[in-house]
């Protein structure tokens, strides 16, 4: 009969972790992304970050804007910036 209380405790602990996670959206200004191939490269780099749910790229003359929706328990802005930078496109959080 001790299994039931342990299962209940496990369920409570798991639900607490799930409740702590939230979807976040960040907008990145991505430097040097000025050609028609840049947007897809940036999108692919961001999409490969664990926890990223959606990426939308808007290409502009001087840079691109990336709107990224992600699970904040698995990713953060630093990981997203690292992904674009490693792909050759430094970025920063747009204010």
C-alpha positions in Angstrom: 0.0 0.0 0.0 3.0 2.3 0.1 3.1 2.5 -3.7 0.1 4.7 -3.9 1.5 7.6 -1.8 4.9 7.4 -3.7 3.0 7.6 -7.0 1.0 10.6 -5.7 4.2 12.3 -4.6 5.9 11.6 -8.0 2.9 13.1 -9.8 3.0 16.2 -7.6 6.7 16.7 -8.2 6.3 16.2 -12.0 3.4 18.6 -12.2 5.4 21.3 -10.3 8.1 21.1 -12.9 5.7 21.3 -15.8 4.0 24.3 -14.2 7.3 26.1 -13.8 8.0 26.0 -17.5 6.5 28.7 -19.7 6.4 29.7 -23.3 8.4 32.9 -24.0 8.9 35.0 -27.1 12.1 37.0 -27.8 12.8 39.2 -30.8 16.4 39.2 -32.0 18.1 41.7 -34.3 20.3 39.5 -36.5 23.3 41.3 -38.0 24.7 40.6 -41.5 21.6 38.6 -42.5 21.1 40.6 -45.7 20.9 38.0 -48.6 18.0 35.7 -49.5 19.8 32.7 -48.1 20.6 34.3 -44.7 17.0 34.1 -43.4 16.7 30.3 -43.9 20.2 29.7 -42.4 19.3 31.8 -39.3 15.9 30.0 -39.0 17.5 26.6 -39.2 20.1 27.5 -36.6 17.5 28.8 -34.2 15.1 25.8 -34.8 17.9 23.4 -33.8 18.1 24.9 -30.3 16.3 22.5 -27.9 13.1 24.0 -26.6 12.5 26.3 -29.6 8.9 26.0 -30.7 8.6 28.5 -33.6 10.8 30.9 -35.6 9.7 33.7 -37.8 12.2 35.7 -39.8 11.6 39.1 -41.3 14.4 40.2 -43.7 15.4 43.8 -43.9 18.1 45.8 -45.7 20.7 45.9 -42.9 19.7 42.9 -40.8 17.0 40.4 -40.1 14.5 40.2 -37.3 13.9 36.8 -35.7 10.9 36.3 -33.6 11.4 33.1 -31.6 8.9 31.3 -29.4 10.5 28.8 -27.0 10.1 26.8 -23.8 12.0 28.7 -21.1 12.8 25.6 -19.2 14.8 24.3 -22.1 16.2 27.4 -23.8 17.0 31.1 -23.1 18.0 34.2 -25.0 21.7 33.4 -24.5 21.3 30.0 -26.3 19.5 31.7 -29.1 22.1 34.4 -29.5 24.8 31.7 -29.5 23.0 29.7 -32.2 22.9 32.7 -34.6 26.4 33.7 -33.8 27.7 30.2 -34.4 26.0 30.2 -37.8 27.8 33.4 -38.7 25.1 35.9 -37.8 25.6 37.8 -34.5 22.4 38.8 -32.8 21.1 40.8 -29.9 17.8 41.0 -28.1 15.6 43.7 -29.6 14.2 46.1 -27.0 
